[in-house]
């Protein structure tokens, strides 16, 4: 998860560079940069979690940021700023991370309830 979220962040940084230099798009690009890189930052913070509740909280934030990233990707595609291939690649990475995050969160919650 650490590597996958870092890879997503790097892809989002490169998308941001493209959007701002070639497309001259500055508003949505800033939004997707923030949430797309936040996923990995919050995953990293979980490694230093103080408790199971803290761990779940940070992963939940990552999950929300990944879902927000998907929203901005959908908007960028609909507005014609990214093509179908870019969208498919990035949305697949986001969806994969969402599934992993959701699974980990549910597993930790179940273990805490035992």
N, C-alpha and C positions, 0 to 999 in steps of 0.2 A: 504494500500500500504506500509506503514511503517513497519508493522509486516511481510508482505509477503517478502519484500526485505531483512529484517533482517534474516528471516528463510532461504532464498536462500543463503545469505552470510554464515550463520552457516553451511549449507550443503556443501558449497564450501570449507570452512575451513576444514571440516572433510574429504572431498575428497582429498584435498591437503595433509593432514597428511597421508592418505592411499597411495597416489601416491608416496610420498617421502620416506616413511618408508618401505612399502611392495614392491612396484613396482620399486623403485629406479629411478623414473622419476623426473627430476628436472627442465627441461626447460619449457615444456608445463604446468606443474603444477604451476609454478610461474606466468605464463601468466593468467591462469584461476583464480588464487587466486586474482590477481590484479583487473581484470575486474569484477569478480563475487562479490567481496566485495565492489567495487566502486558503484555498482547500489544503494545499501542501503545508502551509505555515501552521495551520491548526492541527494537522496530522502530526507534525513535528512536536507541537506542544503537548500532545497526548503522551509522548515518551517521557515527559517529566510530570505526569499527572500525580496529584497528591492523594487521590482516592479513586475508587471506582466511579463515584459520581462525577468527579472532575474529568476522568477519562471519557465517560459517556457524554458529558457536556461538550467537550472539545470536538469529539467525533460528530456530535449532532450539529455543531456549527459548520464543520467541514461538509456535512451532508447538505445543509441549507445552501452553502456557497456553491457547491457543485450543481445543485438544482438551479440556482440563479444563473450560473454560467451557461447552462443549457438554454435558459430563457433568452439571454443576450445572443447566443449563437443562432437561435431560431429567428430572432429579429434581424440579425445581420444577413442571414440567408434570404429572408422575405424581402428585405430592402435592397438586395442585389449586391451587397458588399463582399460576400463570400459565395463561392460556387458549391455545388452539391457535393463534390469530393472533399473539400475542406470541411464542410458541415458534417458529413458522414464520419470522417476521421475524428474530429474533435468531439462530436456528440457521442460516438461510440466509447471514447475514452472516459467521458463524463459519466455515461450510463454504467460503465464497468465499475468505476469508482463508487458510484451511488449504491450499486448492489453489494459491493464489498463492505462499505461503511454500514449499510443497513444490517447486514448479516452480523458484523462484529458487535454493533450496538445491541441487537436482540440477544446475542449469545451472552454478552456481559450482563445484561439486565436479568436474563434467566438465571445465571449463576448467582447473582446477588439475591435473588428471591428464594434460593434454596436454603 
